[in-house]
Amino acid sequence: MKRLYSFLYDVGYHYRQDPSRDPAGTLLGSATDQPWICLLHQQAIKVSFVTRIGVNFKMEAEGLSDLDKGLENEDLSWTVGLSFVGDNCNGALVFTLPQASFQSSTQSSISSAPYNAKLNRRDGAGGWSPLVTDREPWLQLDLRDRVEVTAVATQGRYDSSDWVSSYLLLYSDTGRAWKQYRQEDGVGRLVGNVNSEGVVQNKLSHSIRTRFLRLVPLDWNPSGWLGLRVELYGCSYKSDVADFDGRSSLLYRFNQKSMSTVKDVVSLRFKSRQAEGVLLHGEGQRGDYITLELHRGRLALYLNLDDTRLRLSSNRVAVTLGSLLDDQHWHSVLIERFNKQVNLTVDAHTQHFRTKGDGDSLEVDYELSFGGIPLPGKPGTFLRKNFHGCIENLYYNGINIIDLAKRRKPQIYTVGNVTFSCSEPQLVASTFLSSSSSFLSLPAPAAVSTSAAAIGGFSVRFQFRTWNADGLLLSVRLAPEPQRLELQISGGQLRLTLHTSVRQKSEVSAGTRVNDGLWHSVVLHTRNLQIALTLDSEAASTIDPWEQLESRGNFYFGGCPSQGCENPTLAFQGCMRLIFINNQPVDLIRVHQGILGNYNELQFDTCNIRDRCLPNLCEHSGQCSQSWSTFHCDCSGTGYSGATCHNSIYEPSCEAYKLTGSSSGYYSIDPDGSGPLVATQVYCNMTEEKVWTLVNHNSSSPVRVRGSSLLRPYVMRFNYSASPEQLRAVVTGAEQCQQEVLYSCRKSRLFNTKDGTPLSWWVDQGGERRTYWGGFLPGVQQCSCGLEESCLDINYFCNCDAGTDTWANDSGVLSYKDHLPVSQIVIGDTNRTGSEAIYRIGPLRCYGDKSIWNAASFYQESSYLHFPTLQAELGSDISFYFKTGAPSGVFLENLGLKDFIRVELSSPSVVTFSFEVGNGPVVLSVKSHVPLNDRQWHYVRAERSVKEASLQVDQLPLRLQEAPSDGHVRLRLNSQLFVGGTASRQRGFLGCIRTLTINGVNFNLEERARMTPGVSSGCPGYCSGSSSLCNNRGRCIEKSSGYVCDCSQSAYGGPSCKEEVSVSFDRESSVTYTFQEPFSVMQNRSSQASSVSRESSRARENVAFSFLTVQSPAMLLTVSTFSRQYIAVILARNGSLQLWYHLLADGEPDVLGVTHHSLANGRLHQIRIHREGRDVFVQIDQDVHRKYTLSSDAQLILIRSLTLGKVTGREHFSNEVLQAGSKGFVGCLSSVQFNHMAPLKAALLNRGSSLVSIRGQLEESNCRALADSTTSHSLADQAEKAKEDKEQRSDDTRNGSAVIGGVVTAVVFIALCVLAALGRFLYHQHRAQAGATAGATTTAEKERRHSLETAYRAELHLHNPVRDNMKEYYI
């Protein structure tokens, strides 16, 4: 039988014959002992296998002349890492084990003993079963030696209804200190059986090298009991091991003074007893060095190749990887370097990086040290903390270091005591699993001596590690009563509290960030009227009680039972070990056996902590933090939001900004959305019908060029405000791009007249030289005048080529967008007398967004579009628009072997998003109150991440479902992506789909539709074109003979949702919109609040409005809830804008000071506020774009109302907010939008509705016109005031003309009063005329306006069916 082997060749590099076909790097082997030939580096190598040693082989090789010369005196037997691939390591391991190798927690009878648990055996009762009273059953196997396990097979008890349906797998080298096996995505649960006879085999994603293995059943047959038979598959495993005691090391000495290498491979496995320690170190005299060490439980690699700056700097930069590596379990390390390229692999995680420095080789002098860095000339003295633990299979460039040390070869020098077997410390840890119910209750042991008893008091010490920022560590009742002592983690600090009475207590704190996942030591003792707390090596913190304290009753670790003590906040989730009470060690094994103390929700003899931030699943450089059960992503400063920082906070194009109602200005756009490219700032020109995107560069002014030639040409490289990748995304997504080139010349040619060789050219975005100039087509050496046949000299195709002494011009516009933008210009003919050129390259200008109206029409149910497999293992976002008249149909589908993802219209009013990643099917549905098959456009956005899944349809409430914290996370697909149908050609979609975007990639539906039967490109209808028929979030609705704009979701009105809705307020004016609740909510608000919280765990609000005022303080807008939350937007006393977020009823509000200057300046200001969880994004006009982070990400629960203007009677508001609310608002408000509500428009259109409350006088107005008027009045007032002050000062200096001055002043004053009165009269007259004009609007226009707003009015009606879920709709 042929076998496959993976081969590490030539100083350890992994050999791949054809990476495209054979990514695993396998070589064809032989089942016999005959040698085989392989070709490496064009060199034939003859290899004979001599001895099989586990997964390694000893082999003889001929032709490996490049290997290290230090072994030239050794025999030609080499131990190399030939790891098994395929079926080489799948032998049965349990079948031959003796009875003594089987142990269990209990057994239900002698015939159900654990040694009967061999696969397919019918001995005894046909398998193992524990006692029915066993609350923590387990079956343990001793494999007699360390082996490599690759698969586990299980079976139920023979001829019974007893089987295990899921289980955990623990492993250990010693039968103590167990570690849980987890699959690639962190899942520990393995699938078991569904009957008693079937065999279910789980192939392990990564093999286990262990001696002891324990199966822990989790679920079993609910109609029967627990029964188990088992088999393990694998092969034997041998290794060379060295044990370092923390004061020792191995030195590998070179045969020459120094060793210089351009490629290195270092591989090893280690397990450590501490979080610090040097594994490898080498350095050279020129400054090169390599150091591999443990630091805070992570592996740090320091590497320098002849970089003087790093050599002279004390701050060496490390590449770190791994976490929790001090868990006393084996971890593998591989360092691969070729020149400056380095791969660092720790267990299953790899980091690629490039070293700094001027050289490509690593030069190390004399020796490499392993396990420590000894100080030269001082044996036993080390520069850094030594490694304390075991290392096995240590290879440096193919050399087995430990094997040489064991054989006492002269290349190896041993410092200190290094042994060649791994000593195993007997440290028993316990894991506290639950933050609500875990506890460990222990009695106080008796004093060991009379002297200790005479001193009194008590002492406790232990070690802990956790990720949680809060949790109870220890609680003990004291005598005299009712005193008690509590030690807890609070906000990442250690806090010791002495409760002397119900209301009196004393506290001290110690440490910072003790929830960092590392082991921390705690010592607590009471003696001599003092309580002392010591954390790690810090100084003790003390409390001085009034009397000597004694413990009374049990010591409670980690939490409290129902009686005995109380959890101050949460129980402890984490690990504890080395518990001592009164200097007596606590035997946790006896606790587990029920002999000592009591416990609940604990795992013994294991620390089951895991790092959920490794790998970092936060996207776009989001910062990962974690608790025991989950992780969180901080997206601050990334430009992205969401649970994993997946969603861009910016629009993809200027066209998209215009559709949201924005005006011209600088904007950040993110062309690839959730893709890898970050946002870039551009200028959006929206003054024309087309929306132009402008990207500037570093040379916008005209440049004069002289003295250049082909030998020494003038070169200008243009640096744009966007990266080349961002520019490519902008250009690709645009309908058309262009760039203006202004080029004037005098005696300066563009082309050589003899042979046509270009003398000047420009370089496109891909680095290609281009010789066509403004306006002409690519590939032709001509200018625009040649195209138009208008050149000054008909013998040339460019004006400049005539070479005249007068100025000529070859300006034009480059419009072939695949070549844009211009990245460089080269001018080479200005070195003659009087020769010169002037050029200016304009900004890149693009218009249109190809993706917005890219559509396909499906008119056969069996038709579909197919695309490559969706790449969405860890997350995906899918968004599109659809319109249909069919009752159901699948929008898109992608299948795997078991996994799938699908979005469909499952009924006329329900959109469903479903997927499977291994935890069972997940289905999210959004039901609309109106049919969705109304032949109108509807928006769908489905997202799945490792944290949650969500579904959004139009403006309906977001459906959100959290992912299980310990479930599978990878979506494994292998079929094509089907759009508009399925692989089975059933349940196909009939209708139109447009703007399909997945993970930031826009799918070209039109191009694929042109070649697919049953599908056509584009979509018929007035509302399917690229022109913006409806503005400011207005929705285009198809009619039989045209279209109308539904402005119900817009803050604007008019036929195309462009008319500003403005209202003038006085001090007593206010508009309150009440968010009506359904009857069920009014009956039980608390239960409804909790359900909403589960449905959508992340808050979102969007607020937009414009205002004009000269008053401060002022209240602009407030949103309040029934749960005493509120949001307030106010102008402070100095006129600056402030945002108040009070999201926690018992907490302090967050106050965001957005501006320092006054906005109460009589000018019209546009405000946009967007909140996503903790992040708040604020835009003021086109100038201010800021981001803030709140202290809470709580959502608004049960929104009660939104108020514009004056607010009274809200006692839960802060004083400053109340003061601004009492002042109200005097000025003009317009275009107010809150999420999908337009409250100001609702007030004008529904004055009689019970949902709208209006106080004071409101007058329709035009804020923009009023802003112009206010500005001009303000300037006139300032001029008159200055004139009055000047005349007053002149009057004071002319004492002899007092009477005349007084008369003049009076006349001026009277004239000003008359002018003011006249101005006021004219203003009111003008407004009255405007009102009369509005009143004269034709009946037809009124009916049209009425029809446009009908949907909005119906939405506000109390008896509308949509009110059945109105609270949910608005939240």
Disulfide bonds with the S-S distance in Angstrom:
Cys89-Cys235 1.98
Cys390-Cys422 1.97
Cys560-Cys565 1.74
Cys575-Cys607 2.08
Cys613-Cys624 1.94
Cys618-Cys633 1.99
Cys635-Cys645 2.13
Cys654-Cys684 1.93
Cys737-Cys846 2.02
Cys745-Cys800 1.80
Cys783-Cys798 2.02
Cys785-Cys791 2.06
Cys992-Cys1019 1.93
Cys1023-Cys1036 1.83
Cys1030-Cys1045 1.96
Cys1047-Cys1057 2.01
Cys1228-Cys1263 1.86
